[in-house]
Amino acid sequence: HMEKLFSSQLPTNNEKEEESQLKINNTSKEDNNEDINLNQPKEPKSPEFCVLIV
């Protein structure tokens, strides 16, 4: 049971990370890189990822 619980917890975190990354990827495809800077204030996660990307 513990193994199941643990494995079920991991995907949850990965899903959240993937979700935010997917959002960034979608914005980068829809908008130009310059527009991503404008979108930073809208999403608090965006700046963190941008820092990692840069």
SVG drawing of the C-alpha trace seen along z (x, -y; Angstrom):
<svg xmlns="http://www.w3.org/2000/svg" viewBox="-3 -43 23 45">
<polyline fill="none" stroke="black" stroke-width="0.4" points="0.0,0.0 2.8,-2.4 4.4,-1.8 1.2,-2.5 0.6,-5.7 4.2,-6.9 3.9,-6.2 0.6,-8.0 2.1,-11.0 5.0,-11.3 2.9,-11.6 0.8,-14.4 3.9,-16.5 5.2,-15.7 1.8,-16.5 1.8,-19.9 5.3,-20.6 4.4,-19.3 1.2,-21.4 3.1,-24.6 5.7,-23.8 3.0,-23.0 1.5,-26.4 4.8,-28.1 5.3,-26.1 1.9,-27.0 2.4,-30.7 5.8,-30.6 4.2,-29.0 1.2,-31.4 3.1,-34.5 6.7,-35.7 9.4,-35.6 8.8,-39.3 5.2,-38.6 6.2,-35.9 7.8,-38.7 4.4,-40.5 2.7,-37.3 5.1,-36.9 3.1,-39.1 -0.1,-37.1 1.3,-33.7 3.5,-33.7 5.1,-30.4 6.1,-31.9 9.0,-34.1 10.5,-31.1 10.5,-29.0 11.9,-31.9 14.7,-32.3 15.5,-28.6 15.2,-28.9 17.5,-31.9"/>
</svg>
